[in-house]
């Protein structure tokens, strides 16, 4: 493994800076504490004899560099531990050993520097005194070490959580797209079958109208194919696609069908599921006509209600005898709408087909987040 590959795989410089910043903060707290004790308290002998020059050399030049370098190596080892799924008992035992080892390393470097700098003659070096100095701060070294280990594990854990969320979001997005394409492929043949039946009827009745209907169907299918990769489109685009379909059904039903729209122009840029209105209106036409309802009026209205976009399709046709759940089980187009809404918005939507309160027709209510 090359050095650059090793750095990229095991060394996280953001984590190194985080550890360096934490230990710098510890040194700053120590400076403030010593300064306060010397100014306002009866300080112990060690504090009274405190020399700032020695502090800069010992704590910053040696202690700080050693600790940050050591903890960088520990961070690299920790990442390897996590990658290899070592048991926690083994990891804790290793870190306990390392927490003791860092104190010994600092003590060794400090004693070596003292001998090299001539502050201590090698003949006068007292091993017992050096060990006592190590024992004196062993608890502090232990706490600092495990505080930094906590930072390392927290950092890696949060990064893993973030990466897992990204993977989950990506997989969820891919799943949504896959489902939407599957549902679209189910919806388009269903619509095409019904429209071709209409054209077949028109062929015998009026060939010119049949040709116009084929042209509208061509434009409609072109729009569908153009938007096939988009789960949601603007309301303006949806209405434009719907217009081709309305041209088709208006030719078939002639003067017996009237469709009106009541839509706020400011909502035209709002996003709605592609091919949402056409199957709802198709259902209204299919079930609205009856022996007692030979003339049908359908009104499409879109408005805002709190933070929801409300789409309401009303007709003055025959009442429905089935419940909304029963209708979902019967119709391909309606079930398709419900599945797409749930796929896009989870449980944050409302979809219901019901008789109007005055019992003069049927209304379809769809509420989706803006």
N, C-alpha and C positions, 0 to 999 in steps of 0.2 A: 504494500500500500504506500503510495507516494505521500509526501508531507502535506501537500495541498489537500489531497483526499482525506487524510487523517484529520486535518483541521476542520474541514467541512462536515465530516461525519461525527466527530466527538467533541470539538471545542465550540462552545457557544459564547461569543464575545459579549453578548448582552448579559449573560449570567456572570461572566468574569467581572464586568463593570458593576453589577449588582453586589457581588461579594466584596469587591474593593470599596464600594461606597458604604456598605454596612460596617466594615472594619474601620474605615476612616471616621465614621460616626462614633464608633466606640472610642477612638483616640481623642476625638473632640470632646466627648463627655468627660474623659479622664483629665484633659487639660482644664476644663471648666471646674471640675471638682477640686483639683489641686490648687488652682488659683483662688477659689473661694475659701478653702481650708486655710491657706496661708494668710488670707486677708482678714477673715472673720472668726476663725476658730483656733483653739489651741491644738495645732497640728502635731501629729506624731513625728518622731525623729526623722523618719524617712521622707516625710513631706517637707519638713523644715530644711533638710539638706538637698532638696530637689533642685536640680540644675537643668535649665531649659536646653542648654547646648547638648548635654548628655541625652536628654529626652529625644531631641531631634535625631541624634545618631542612633540611639538604641531602639526607640520605638518606631521611628519612621524608616530609617535606612535599613535596619536589620529586621526587626520584628514585623513591620508592615509588609515588606517585600517577601519575607519568608512565608508569612501566613497566607497572603494572597496567592503566591505561587503554589504553595502546598495545597490550598483549597481548590485551585484550578485543576491540579492533578486528581484531587478527590472527586471533583465534579465529573471529570472524564471517566474515572473508575465507576462512579455511581451510574452513569449512563450505560456503561457496559453491564453493570449489575442488572439494571432494568431490562436491557435487551435480552439478557440470558435468563431472566426470571429466577434469580437466586432466591432461596427461602429467606424469610425475614429474620429468622434466628441467626443465620449465617451473616446476613448484612449487618445486623446490630452488633454482633461480636466483632466483625471486622472494623466497624466504625469506632467501637470502644477502644480497640487496639490502636487505631490511627489517632484518636484523641490524646492518648498518652504519648504516642510517638512524636507528635508535633511539639509537645513541650520539651522532650529530650533534644530534638533538633535545634530548637531555639536556644536552649541552654548550651548545647555544644558550640553553636556558632558564636554565641556571646562570649563564652570562655576562650574560644580560639582567637577571636578578635582582641580580647583583653591581653592575651599573651603576645600576639603579634604587635599590638600597639604599645607594648611595654608597660602596661598598667599593672600586670601581674607577672612576676618572675616564675618561670616554669618550675623552678625548684620549690617555690612557695605555694604552688597550686594545691588547694585543699579540695579533694574529691568529695569529702563528706559535706563541706560547705556548699559545693555546687549542687549536690543531691538535695540538700535541705532547701536551697533556693528553688529547685524544681518542684519539690513537694509543697512548698509554700503557696504556689500558684496553680497547683494541679487541678483544683476544683474550678478555678476561673477558666483555665484552658479547656477543661471539659465542657463547661457551659457555652463558651464562645464557639467551640468546635461544633457542638450539636445545634446551636442556634443557626450556624451557617449551613449545616447539613439540612436543617429544616427548610431554609431558604432554597437550597438546591432541589430537594424533593418537591417542594411546593411549585417551584418554577417548572420543573419537568412535568409534574402532574397537570398544571394549568395548560401547558403547551399541548400535552396529549389530549386534554379535554377539548381544547380549541381545534386541534386537527381532526379529532373525532367528530366534532360538530360540523366542520367543513365537509368531511366525507359524507356524513349523514345528510347534510343539506344537498350535496351534489347528487347522492343516490336518490333522495326524495324528489329532486327536480327531474332526474332521469326517469323515475317511476311515473311522475305526473305526465311527462311528455309521452311516454310509452302508452299510458292509459288513454290519454286524450287522442292520440293517433288511432288507437284501437276503436275508441268510441266514434270518431269521425268516419272511419272506414265502415262502421256499422250503420251510421246515419245516412251517408250519401246514397248507397244503393236503395235504401228504404224510400228516400225522397224521389230518387230517379224513377223507381217503379211506379209510384203514384202519378208523377208528371207525365210519363210516357203513356199511361192509360188515358190521361186527359187529352193528349195530342192525338191519340188514336180516335177518340170520339170526335174531335174537331176536324179530322181529315175528311170525314164523311159529310160534316155539316158545312164547313167553310174552309176551303183549301188555303185561301189567303191568310185567314186568321191562324191556321195551323202553321204556316210558314213564319208568321210573326212570333208565334209561341215558341217555335224551334229556335228562333233568333234570341228570344229572351232566355230560353233554357241554356243556350250556348253561353250567353253573357253570365248567367247565374253560375254555371259550372266553372267558368273561367275564374270567377271571384272565389269560388270554393277552393279551387286548386291553388290560387294565389295565396290564400290565407290558411292553407292546410297545415303549415308548420307553426302557426301562431295559435296559442290557446285562447288568448283574449285579444280583442280588437276594440277600437273606439266605437261608441254608439253611432256616430256618423257613418262609419263604414258598415256597421251592422244594418242600419236602415237602408243604405244604398243597395246592399245585397238583397234585403227583403223586398225592395221595390221591383226587382226582376221577377221574384216569385209572385208578387201581387198582380203584376201584368199578366202572368199566366192564368191565375185563378179568376181574374176579372173577365178574361175572354171566355172562360168556360161557363161562369155563372151569370155573366151579362148584367142585366139590371136587377137581379135578385140578390146582389151582394154589394154592401157599402162598407168601406173601411175608412175610418177617420183616425187622425193622430193628434195627440195633445202632449207635446214634448217641449220642455224648456230648452231653448237654444244653448244655454250656458252648460248644459249637461252633455253636449255632443262629443266632448273630448274625454268623457268618462269611459273607462274600460269595462267591457262586458264579455262574457264567453261568446266565442264565435258561433254562429248558427244557433242562436238562442231563440229568437222570435219566430222564425219560420215554422218549426215544428209545433209551437204553441198555437199559432194562428191556424195551421193545418188541422190541428185537433179541434179548434173552435168551429171550423167550417164543417168538419166531418160529423161532429156530434150536435152541432147547432141546428142543422136542417132536419125537419121532420114534416109529417103530413100537416101539422098545425102551424109550422114555421117555414114557409116557403120563401120569405124575404128575410135576409139576415143582415144585421148591422153589427159591426165589430169596431171597437174603439181601443186604440193602443195609447196608453199614457205612461209617461216616465217622469218621476219627480224624486225629490230628496225628502227623506224622513229621518231626522237626527243625522247619524253618520252612515246611513244606509241608502243605497240607490234602489228605488222601488219601481218595478215594472208591472203594470197592470193591463191585462187584456180582457175586455168585457164583451159579451155578446147578448143579444136579446132572443136567443134561440131556445131550443128545448132544454129542460132541466136535466140534470144527471141523476141517476138513481144509485150509482155506485159511490163508494167513499173514495177519498183521494188515494188511499193505499191500494184499493182494488183497481183503480185506474192505472196506477204505476205497474201493476202486474199484467195488465192487458196490453198496453200500448208500447211499442218499441221506441217511438219518438219521445214519449213522456218519460219512460224509464231512463232513456239516454240522457235527457236533460238533468234528471235527478242525480244520476251517476256522475255527470260532468261537474255539476255544482258541488257535490260532496268532494270530488277529487280536487277541485280548485280551492274551496273555502272551508274544508273540513265540516265542522258543525256551525260555522258562522254564516249561515244563510237560511232563508225561509222560502219554501215552495209549496203552494197549495192550490188545488182546483176545487171550487165549491160553488154551490148555488148562491145567487145574490140574495141579500136580505129581503128584498121586496119580491123574491121569487119570480122575477122577470128576466131570467137569463142566467148565465154562468160567468164567473170571473176567475181568472188565473192570476195569482199574486206571487211575484218573485222578488225577494229582497236580498241584496248582496252588498258586501262592504264596498265602500267607494275606493 
